[in-house]
Amino acid sequence: MRSPAEAAPGPEPVDGLLDRLEAALQRLNDPRAPVQQIVADYELAERLLRDAEDRLEQARTALGQGRSGA
């Protein structure tokens, strides 16, 4: 049996997600970054953006607004 400390973590807090997205975008602006790093940061930023959009949609749904209410 797993202890509460070993339980799978919940979703990342929105603030942390946005901080990671901002950091990835800043790294993408570095003209000295190697191509491999640029590709990795682009893929990470894309994934984080999708996660943020999903969270926003979940919040809208929870508030009863959905996309049509935007």
PyMOL commands that set and color helices and strands:
alter all, ss='L'
color gray80, all
select helices_A, chain A and resi 4-6+14-28+35-62+67-69
alter helices_A, ss='H'
color red, helices_A
deselect
rebuild
show_as cartoon
